[in-house]
Each structure stands twice: as C-alpha cells, then as structure tokens.
Amino acid sequence: MNQKKIIIPTIIISCLISILMGIIIAANFNWTKSSIALQEKASLKQKELSQEAFIPGNTFVNIAKEINPAVVYISSTQVIKGFRFHTPLKDPFRDFFGDDFFDKFFGIPKGELKQKSLGSGFIISQDGYIFTNYHVVKDAEDIKITLSNKNEYDGKVVGYDQDMDIALLKIETKEELPTVRLGDSSKLQIGEWVVAIGNPFGLEHTVTAGIVSAKWRSIGQGPYNSFIQTDASINPGNSGGPLINLAGEVVGINTAITAEGQGIGFAIPINMVKGALQELKEKGKITRGWLGLMIQKVTPDLAKSFGLKKNKGALVADVVENSPAEKAGIQQGDVIVSFDGKEINEYVDLSRYAGLTQPGKKIRLEIIRDMKKKEITVKIAVFPDEEKISQAPVETELGMSVQDITPELAEHFNLSETTGVLITNIVPDSPADKANIRRGDIIVEVDKQKVKNVKQFKKVVKKNKKTLLFLVKRGEHLLYTAIKKK
C-alpha cells in the first residue's frame, strides 16, 4: 500500500514535468498553431514591404491618379508668313533670275502657312497658372489648353525665358482646378525612380516610368540649363510635361530628347524654374545676373600649367571693362573653383550660377591665383542689354557676319576658345569670300591690332583703309589674309 502511494505521486509528477517540457519545447521551436500563424503573418508583412520598396507598382498608380488631372494638353498655332505655295524642282532659270522675279512674272502666290505645335503642361495654382516649355508656344497666335476632363480654354503667355526654355501660361476659369506639388530637384539621386506624364504624339495623358540616369547634363541647349537625364520614355508631345518623383512631387519639366538613341530624355530641374515664377508673373521675363567675365574650359594641360590638382573650374580668359568682376579685382588667368559655396565642375556652371543669381546680391568666389587659393566678394549686376545685342550676329561691309564667341557657339563650332570674334556667315562673291575667309574662322588680329570682341573689331574696320590685313585662326593653325574693301 505504501509502495502504491509512492508510485502514484511519482507518475503524476513525471507527467506534469513531461507536459511542462513539451510546452517549453513547442514554444521554443514555434510548434504551436498560434506561433506558426504569427510567423506566417510576419513573413507576409515583410514580403509586402519588400514589394513596396523594390517594385513600386502601387506607387505609380497613386502618382497617376494624383497628377494626371493637373496635366494639360497644349495645342498652339504658329503662322509662317511669306510661305511659297508652289516650289518647282531645281530650275537653272529660277536660280539665275531669283524667286522674286519668277513669282512676280508668273504670278506664283505667296501666303501664310498655319503650323500646329503640340505639347504638355501642368497646373501649378488654382487660379490657372500653367508651366510648360517656351518652344511649345513660341510665336503662337492661338493657344488652346485642354484639361483632363476635356474642358478647353484659351491660353495666354504671361511670361517666358527663351534661354531656359520655360513659359508661364494663364487660363481664366471658375472651375476648381487640380494642381501639382513642386518638389526639390536638388535631392534627386541617380538611380531614383521617376515618372513622366504628357501627350506624346498627341496620345493624351500617357504615363511612363524610369530612373534618373544622370544629373547636371549639359547638351548645348543654352547657357543656363543643366538637365536631369532619365530613361523614362519621353517623345515629341511630352515637352512641357512634369517629371515626378515617388513622393508625387514635380522635380522637372520634360524638355528634350536625343534623336540618336532611345531611353535618353532630359528635363529642366524644377528648382531652376521655381525661383523664376514670381518674376515671370510680375515682369513677364527673368532678370539675369552678370559678372562680366570671358571664361574657358580647364583642360588637363591647362590644369598642369596653373598648378591645379584637377581639371575643374572656370579659367578667366578676359575681364570686361567696368564689370562687377573687374571692380572686385578678378584678373585674367584666375581659375574660379566655387561660386557662393557651390563647386564649379564644368566651366559653364559659372555662367549658369551667375545668370540665375538675383542682381544686387553679394557672393563669394573662390579662385586660384599663382597656385594659391583666395576668396573674392563680388556684387552681381544686371545683365546689360548691350551685351545681349553684341552677342547677335553683326553684318559687315566685308561680306561676313561676326559674333562674340559664347559657350554655346564654342560647343556648336567645336572651338577650344570661348573668347574672341567668330565668323558665322560668308556672303558668296563678297570681299571676305574672295579672300578665302571661311565660316568658323576666328579673327585674332586686324591690321596687327588684337581684337577680343565685336566692339573692338568694328572700331578697327571703320578706319579708312582700302585693304585690311587679317590674322585668323582656323582649327589649330594661324594664317594671314588681306581683304579689300568695296
């Protein structure tokens, strides 16, 4: 009996210990149904988060829903005057007598050709302001704005800037307009997802996605633009439409494509546009900042010559007289490496920074002079009108057009120089043509006097001489030629 009393408690204790151990082991190895359910739920949640992070399909859907209503379709009409309705095939008699003689004698009519341009834009305010590209509405006599709800309005150009290729339009409506949110393009990262919305080939509200392929691209489209490059599909008709980040913010204006390849599109960073909005509203144009410098690229050989570790910065080739740069003490041969704390990687960065700076603002330039770093404070001035005029081609009595070299012209003509006087056109059978002067030649001297700009060139040419001695640079070679005045 006593033995039974001992055995029963022992068995009970053993069972209890076994049950307890089983619970501990099951809990430890997730063998309970609740643990398995919790684990499956956690795995599913992690999978959802991973999908959201790396395959942002739902994000694209949300962006399309939010932004599409604020994207507009722009149709503009330009009138080409003096258009010849009938142009015959190559005709030696027409070539000899000229088009005007033939048209007058044979009554071939001239008239106006209406040409349509299609593009995109996006609404930035509920009172009807819209951003687009300038080239979408350039010289337009009639602008039609179609909203996503198919309502159509007459558009008016409030302001534009041709150099930046931006335009601000306005429509008058009592309709409650959807708007976009403007982001911060400086925070864009290479490889970041972006979405483009527009009207390629007239296919309204087309949504495409890709990544930011590169930043600060210079493609020769003006001195102030530095583009975002993307592989999101951009085609004719997308111009003026928004480039959007995954937060649903507009970070660029889709502007250009390259005809040679696919998956290469360019957008103007929205930060460059935001700063111009108020001026475009109030003045219809942008006031440019001006330093008064002629600059050129720092090549590897020049970097060694000036004692630079890297071939970055802007080399000062010349300083304009009485300019802000001259007053601040900047000298020929200085290499400017930063503008108000912003590093200058390409020499054209300096022109862009200065042009987009508000006149009257004092900025710090970091320069390298005689292999030593130095800081100079410069007060930015308003870009003078006469400088703009001097950049236009000037025709001369010698039968050629000349122009001050700009970074854009240097790139177009593949020139190493960014200062001087460039010959941009030659009149056939003119004194310049007979003297074997060519388009693309750079005028170095006239009558043994150095000429650095069109203003100096015109002064020398005005002198009463029947024959002028020119020293021109053609490619990498210098040559003399004599031009007889008419």
TAKACOR-V104613 format. One record per run of one state. SS is the DSSP state (h for helix, s for strand, l for the rest). FROM is the first residue (numbers start at 0). TO is the last residue. Records with the same first field share a line. If there is no record, write none. Layout:
BEGIN
SS: FROM-TO, FROM-TO
END
This chain:
BEGIN
l: 0-0, 28-31, 54-55, 84-90, 97-97, 106-108, 123-127, 132-132, 137-138, 146-150, 154-154, 161-164, 170-179, 182-183, 187-191, 198-198, 202-204, 217-225, 230-240, 245-247, 257-263, 274-275, 282-287, 290-291, 297-298, 305-312, 319-322, 328-333, 339-340, 343-346, 355-360, 369-370, 379-379, 382-383, 390-392, 395-398, 404-405, 412-419, 426-429, 434-440, 446-447, 450-452, 461-465, 474-475, 484-485
h: 1-27, 32-53, 56-69, 91-96, 98-105, 133-136, 184-186, 199-201, 269-273, 276-281, 299-304, 323-327, 347-354, 384-389, 406-411, 430-433, 453-460
s: 70-83, 109-122, 128-131, 139-145, 151-153, 155-160, 165-169, 180-181, 192-197, 205-216, 226-229, 241-244, 248-256, 264-268, 288-289, 292-296, 313-318, 334-338, 341-342, 361-368, 371-378, 380-381, 393-394, 399-403, 420-425, 441-445, 448-449, 466-473, 476-483
END
